[in-house]
Amino acid sequence: MLFSIIVANYNNGTYLPQLIESVRNQTYSQWQLIIVDDCSTDQSKKILEPILFRLRQENALAIVSLLQYSGKI
């Protein structure tokens, strides 16, 4: 059974590598990670680029980038 992990991201780029590594270190291996980026203004997308390339080859990661900020002001 595939387990989906959905993470909302807004300006948490610094912590994304740790998050992904933590997921990868789990004992259950049938997972996919979906990161929903809510128009981050930090370097989230740039930080994710090399990780994204590697994990996409494993079909384990998807990034959803919202076109408009949807969080509360």
C-alpha positions in Angstrom: 0.0 0.0 0.0 1.3 3.4 -1.0 1.4 6.0 1.8 1.1 9.7 0.8 2.7 12.4 2.9 1.4 15.9 2.0 3.4 18.9 3.3 2.3 22.5 3.1 5.2 24.8 2.6 5.5 28.6 2.9 9.0 30.0 3.3 10.4 26.9 5.0 13.1 26.2 2.5 15.8 25.9 5.1 14.0 22.9 6.7 12.9 21.0 3.5 16.1 18.9 3.1 15.8 17.7 6.7 12.1 17.0 6.2 12.8 14.9 3.1 15.7 13.1 4.7 13.5 12.2 7.6 10.9 10.8 5.3 13.5 8.8 3.4 14.8 7.3 6.6 11.5 5.7 7.6 11.4 2.0 7.7 8.2 1.8 5.6 9.4 2.2 2.0 6.1 2.5 0.0 5.6 6.3 0.2 5.3 9.4 -1.9 6.0 12.9 -0.7 3.9 15.8 -2.0 5.0 19.3 -1.2 2.5 22.0 -1.7 4.3 25.4 -2.0 2.1 28.4 -1.2 4.0 31.0 -3.2 7.1 31.0 -1.0 9.3 34.1 -1.3 12.3 32.4 0.2 14.6 30.0 -1.7 12.3 26.9 -1.3 12.2 26.1 -5.0 15.9 26.5 -5.5 16.7 24.4 -2.5 14.3 21.6 -3.8 15.7 21.5 -7.3 18.6 19.0 -6.8 16.5 16.9 -4.4 13.6 17.0 -6.8 15.6 15.7 -9.6 16.9 12.7 -7.6 13.5 11.8 -6.0 11.5 12.2 -9.2 13.7 9.5 -10.7 12.5 7.3 -7.9 8.9 8.5 -8.5 8.7 9.5 -4.8 8.3 13.3 -4.9 5.9 15.7 -6.4 5.9 19.5 -6.0 2.7 21.5 -6.4 3.3 25.2 -6.7 0.2 27.4 -6.2 -0.1 30.4 -8.5 -1.5 32.7 -5.9 -0.9 32.9 -2.1 -3.8 31.2 -0.3 -2.7 31.5 3.3 -4.1 33.9 5.8 -2.6 37.3 6.0 
